[in-house]
Amino acid sequence: MFINRIFLLLPLFTAFSTNAQVQFEYVFRNPQDSSYNCYLKVIPDTDSIKGLIVRDFSSLPNTTRKSPFRLMQLAADEGMMTIYTVTSNYFPELYYDDKGPTLLDDIIKEVMEKHKIPKENLILGGISSSGTRALRYAQYCLSGKSKYGNQPKGIFLVDSPLDLERFCLSAAKHIDNFSDGMLEEALMMNKAFPEKFGVTASHNPKPYRDNSVFSHTLPKGGNAVLFKNTPIIIFHEPDINWWIEERGASYYDINSYDLAAFANTLAQQGNSKVELITTSEKGFDRQGNRKPHSWTIVDEPYLMQWILRTLW
């Protein structure tokens, strides 16, 4: 039994886009749990939905809050549905195994079937760990594990960590240098990864490499070889002065280190459909404070055009 909660959204984004209406529908696949195995559909006002954009979050967005971001409205204007999913009750989730991807696979099948969305018009992406999960799900599909033959047509990433070995060695070795959010993240990583893999990256890197979408250490980037034909767009802002002064981090400690190497590795393998967008002075939090690790670095109209070009 599923629980659906439906809201009609009159246009909140008229300053940014056309006035297409969308409908919000919350789906809780387990009526006793609203924190996991659930999703939010942003349904465009159209008789025929052209495609599906999937973003996996740690919790569902609150649709009563006005957002300065507009990707879901831009998608709706193009006749595309966006869904926000929660496929893990463990935080932080980077899809340490196939449990999350398997659940996401079921949800995507469920939504596409119900709304008669063309199966081939599937895009995934997100910021930080959500982008990592998008690639991990694509890896799951490209490895032939999808029960329904799902194959994402493109992936978008916003400052996402890709090499779990690098990520965890950074957190363990440089934690004494970090401050603020970087320190909090390192403490979390130093607990979460050994808990999931049963070993630290310094003692046995194999599970870290096996579960990474990209590896600096392995030939050809390890699992990166799976993406040699996948269109991917990457946004990052490697403001190293900010990272040093505000977080005590070096290049090795920030996600740009993985993203640039990943893009270069795929280019060397012949993937001409990878676009790395390096921004400057665009990252801010919602209070207006400088923060390179932020969705504000994304040119949303450009991303939407990339999605459309990738699909059609």
C-alpha positions, 0 to 999 in steps of 0.5 A, spaced: 500 500 500 502 506 497 500 513 500 500 519 496 500 526 498 498 531 492 499 538 492 497 543 486 503 548 485 501 555 482 507 558 479 512 560 484 518 561 479 515 566 474 521 571 475 525 565 472 521 561 467 514 560 463 508 559 467 507 552 466 503 549 472 506 543 476 503 538 481 507 535 487 505 528 489 509 525 495 509 517 495 510 513 501 511 506 499 511 504 506 505 507 510 509 507 517 515 510 514 516 517 511 523 517 511 525 512 507 523 508 501 519 514 498 519 519 493 516 526 491 514 527 484 514 534 480 509 532 475 508 537 469 501 539 466 502 535 460 498 529 457 505 526 455 511 526 459 517 526 455 522 524 460 524 523 467 530 526 471 532 523 478 535 526 484 536 521 490 536 525 497 537 524 504 530 527 505 524 529 501 524 536 499 519 541 503 514 543 497 511 549 502 518 553 502 519 557 496 526 555 493 531 560 489 532 554 484 529 552 478 531 546 475 524 542 476 520 548 473 525 548 467 524 541 466 516 541 467 516 547 462 519 542 457 514 537 459 519 533 463 518 530 470 523 530 476 522 525 482 526 526 488 527 519 492 530 517 498 533 510 497 537 509 504 536 510 511 543 510 512 547 517 512 551 519 509 549 514 503 554 513 497 551 507 495 556 502 499 552 496 496 547 494 491 541 495 496 540 503 494 541 502 487 536 496 487 530 500 490 532 506 486 531 501 480 524 499 482 522 506 483 524 508 476 520 502 473 514 504 477 514 511 475 515 510 468 510 505 467 505 509 471 506 515 467 508 512 460 514 515 460 519 513 455 524 508 458 530 511 454 529 518 456 532 517 463 537 522 466 540 522 473 544 527 477 545 531 483 550 535 488 555 532 492 553 525 495 547 525 490 551 526 484 555 520 487 549 516 487 547 518 480 553 515 478 553 509 482 546 507 480 548 508 472 554 503 474 549 498 477 545 499 470 551 499 466 554 492 469 547 489 467 544 489 474 537 493 472 532 488 473 528 492 468 534 494 463 534 501 465 540 505 462 541 512 464 542 517 458 546 522 461 548 524 468 550 531 471 554 532 477 555 538 482 562 537 486 561 530 488 566 525 491 568 519 486 574 516 489 572 513 496 579 511 497 582 518 496 576 521 500 577 516 506 585 517 506 584 525 506 579 524 512 583 520 516 590 523 514 588 530 514 583 531 519 587 535 524 588 541 519 580 541 517 575 546 520 568 547 520 564 543 515 570 539 513 572 537 520 564 535 521 565 531 514 571 528 516 569 525 523 563 522 519 567 519 514 572 516 519 566 513 522 561 511 516 566 507 511 569 503 516 562 501 519 560 499 512 566 496 509 569 493 516 576 496 514 579 502 513 582 505 507 589 505 509 589 497 511 585 494 506 583 499 500 579 494 496 572 495 498 573 502 497 576 501 490 571 496 488 565 501 490 568 507 487 565 510 480 572 512 479 579 510 482 586 514 482 589 508 483 587 502 479 588 502 471 583 506 467 580 509 473 577 502 475 570 502 474 570 509 470 571 504 464 563 503 464 562 510 463 566 511 456 560 512 452 556 516 457 554 523 457 556 526 463 556 534 465 560 536 471 560 542 475 565 544 480 568 550 483 576 549 486 577 556 489 583 553 493 584 560 497 577 559 500 578 552 501 585 553 505 583 559 509 576 557 511 576 549 511 584 548 512 583 543 505 588 542 500 587 540 493 587 533 495 582 534 500 576 537 495 572 533 490 575 537 484 581 532 485 576 527 483 572 530 478 578 533 474 581 526 473 575 522 472 573 527 466 580 527 463 580 519 464 574 518 460 577 523 455 583 519 454 578 513 453 575 516 447 569 519 451 567 526 447 561 527 451 564 529 458 563 536 459 567 539 465 565 546 467 569 550 472 566 556 475 569 562 479 566 566 485 559 563 484 558 558 490 554 561 496 549 558 501 542 560 502 544 566 507 549 569 502 555 566 505 561 564 500 561 557 499 564 553 493 560 547 495 553 549 493 548 548 487 549 556 486 555 554 481 550 551 476 547 554 470 540 551 471 538 553 464 545 551 461 544 544 464 537 544 462 539 545 455 544 539 456 539 535 458 535 536 452 541 535 447 542 529 451 535 526 450 534 528 443 
